[in-house]
Amino acid sequence: MPLPAADDSIRLSRRVSEIAGCSRREAELYIEGGWVRVDGAVVTVPGARVPPRAAVVLAEGARAEPLPPVTLLLHKPAGFEAWEDADAGRQPARRLLVPERLQPGDRSGIRPVPKHFEQACLTPLEPAATGLVVFSQDRRIARKLLEDAALVEHELIVDVAGAVSPEVLDRLNRPPVIDGRAMHPSRVSISRQNDAATGLRFASKGHWPGRIAQMCAGAGLSLRGMHRIRVGRLTLAGLEPGQWRYLLPYERV
């Protein structure tokens, strides 16, 4: 949170350096790590200007260490854009990444700080779809989900109108051609079915927005809903719509 400048104000990093008896760089790390409060509010901008009478407090147990990159798993509700260039009039899913929406009982032990929410979306998902979306600052995870995207399996539950015949199911399991490009075949099975609707389970290598819609349209199916439950080995893990959690140290894509 920026602070208004005053004629006799000084940089927060200088003030913290004086209070803690540390170097200016250590002071910057304390501030960026969310360990510093100014008049009761956490400030994470080292260059923020503070007036002489401001109460600047360094939290007990503060560590002058660079923040490690984090990965966030979000249960995206319908109506949010889960890619970087959100269309005008739509809300980017990144707006849901706020401390208030952290999953209750998150087991990571990580203290949320503003820099954790400077994130890139690595797993695009259609605005009307719901389910798991991965954001990460970790280059290894970004490489896995971007450069090796065609090798990572995504699992989705897709609702279509009416019953699905064995012939249509067989067609869905054939390698599709999407926008003139041959794709890896999906493993498609029926998870539930009645006369009014069918739930199809799609397990596909990679996920390109619009792919499943084109496959369903090509098979004469009317798409009703789409819900992603897994990306690689990552699952929704009990996340409610609109909630997010930190990736745990032992979890792998």
Residue, then its C-alpha position, 0 to 999 in steps of 0.5 A: m500500500p503506497l503512502p502519501a509523500a510529505d516534505d520531511s518524509i523519508r524512504l521506508s527502507r531507510r527508516v527500517s534500516e535505522i530501526a533494525g540496525c541493518s543494511r539498506r538491502e536487508a531492510e528492503l527484504y524485510i519490507e518486501g517480505g511483509w514484515v513491516r507495519v506503518d501505523g498498523a498497516v503492512v507496507t511492502v514497497p521499500g521506496a514508500r515515503v513515511p513521515p517522521r512520526a509514523a509508527v514503523v514496526l518490524a514484526e517479531g521473527a522477521r527474516a531478511e530473505p528473498l521471497p521464494p516463488v510460489t504456486l497457487l491453485l484456484h477453483k475458478p467460477a464461471g464468468f472469469e477469464a483464466w488467461e492473461d489477456a481478458d476480454a473487455g467486460r470480463q473479469p480476470a481470474r487473477r482478481l480472486l487471488v486475495p488473502e480473503r479467498l485463501q482456503p480455510g485450513d491451508r496447510s502450507g504455513i505460508r504467510p500471504v504477501p502482495k508479491h505472491f499475487e503477482q502471478a501468471c496463469l499457466t492453464p487457460l480455461e474458458p470463461a464459462a467453464t469452472g474448475l482448477v486453474v494454476f498460477s505460478q512464479d516457479r520457472r520449473i512449473a511454468r516450463k512444465l505447463l507451457e513448454d511441455a503442455a502437450l504432455v500434461e493430462h487435463e481431466l474435465i467433466v463435460d455435461v452435454a444435452g441428451a444421451v450419448s450413443p456408443e457410436v458418438l462416444d467412439r467418435l469422441n475417442r478418435p484423434p480430433v482435428i482442431d483448427g486444421r491441426a491434428m491433436h492427441p486423442s482424448r480418453v472419453s468415457i461416460s460418468r453419468q447419463n440419463d435421458a436429459a443429459t450425459g456427463l462425459r469424462f475427458a482426459s486429454k493431453g494439453h488443454w486448448p480453449g475451444r477444443i472440447a467445444q469443437m469436439c462436441a459440436g463435431a459429434g452433434l452434441s450440445l455442450r451444457g457445462m465444463h468443469r476441470i478437476r485435474v491438471g497433471r497430478l494436481t487436483l481441486a483438493g476440496l477447494e470451493p468455487g472462488q477459493w485458492r490455496y498454495l501448492l504444497p512442497y511435496e506436490r508435483v505437476 
